[in-house]
């Protein structure tokens, strides 16, 4: 069960899902006391609103989850919304 922000530097408690972002990953964990037995299961992670603006969660090759900074997207002139050059007279 998710009860706090997945950012270890934040750890804001989860009270409502009004802000932030929930992630679901298929995670592999090693079970202690059973030798080298591993288990796979779906786990939920939550980044609070402030952290989700700066970071995202991703799953790496060994099926563990890590927090990484978001890259800033450069908006070019071709991606800008269309604006008419002249207003249309009615």
Secondary structure, DSSP 8 states (H G I E B T S, - for coil): ---B-S-TTT--B---SSSSEEEEEEEEEE-TTSTT-EEEEEEEEEE-HHHHHHEEEEE-TTS-EEEEE-------GGGS----SS----
